[in-house]
């Protein structure tokens, strides 16, 4: 399935270099400390993304830094180095506005 790409990327690099999310909601959740120092962020299903989530995704793909939040931890602002991979079986998965 779609997640095979994630497993292939982890085999080529290392499991410490990636994090797997089952949905856009999980990916954009309030606590993103798992994304810290990762090279690959893999979102398995984006077909149910709302227009607001699509805007957040766009902002993340163009950002040079990101604030990392962990539960009961202090926040950190770090440079972004990760590549975001999104998969779906839908023909039009993400809301796009010109």
N, C-alpha and C positions, 0 to 999 in steps of 0.2 A: 504494500500500500504506500501511501504518501509518506509515512514515517520512515520508510526504508532509506530515504535521502538523509535523514538525520543520522541514522545508524551508520551509513556509509561515511558521512563527514566525521563522525566521532572515531571511526576506525582509522581514518586517514590522519586525524590529529590526535586528540585525547579526550576522554569523557569530561575532564576538567575544563575543557575549552568551550563547552556548549551547555545550553539549558533548553529543555523541551516543554512547550506549553500546549495544552489540548485545545485551547480556544483563545479568541481575541480578548474575551473578558478576563481570563486568567492572566494573560500576558500584560494587560494594562491595569492590573489590580494595584491597590495602594502600596503594597510592599514589593519592592523590586530588587532587594539586596542580592538575590540569586544572579542577577545580571552583571554584578560587579566583576570586572576582570575576565569576562567571557568574550570569546571571539565570534560565537555563533548563537543567535537567538532564533529558535525554530518554533513557529506557530502553526500547528497542524491543521486547524480549520478556521477560516476567516469569513465564511459565507454569511454568517449571522451578524457581522459587524454593523453597528449603527453608524449614521453619518458622524456623530460625535467621536466615536472610536476611530473612524477613518481619519478625522482631523488630528487626533492624538498620534496616530501612527505616522502621518505625514510629518508632524513636528519632530517625532523621534528620529525619523530617517534623515532629517536635515540638521539636527542639532550637533554641535561640536562638543558639548558637555551635557551631563545628565546628573540630576540629584538622585542619590540612592537612599532609599528608606528601608529600614529594617524594623521589625516589631520590637519596641522597647530599646532601640538603639539610636545613637545620634545620626543625623543625616550627613551625607558626604556629597560633595560635588566633584565629579571625576570626568576626565576626557572619555569620549565615546570611541571605542575601537571595534565594536561588534558589528557583524553583518546580520541583518534580519531576513530570515527566510519565511515566507508565508505560503501555505498550500491550501488547496481546495479542489473539489470536483465541479464547482459551479462555474458557469460561463461568465458571469459578472459578479465576482465575489465582493468587491469593495465599492462603496459609494464614491463616485468621482464627480466633482463639480468644477466647471471651467473657471 
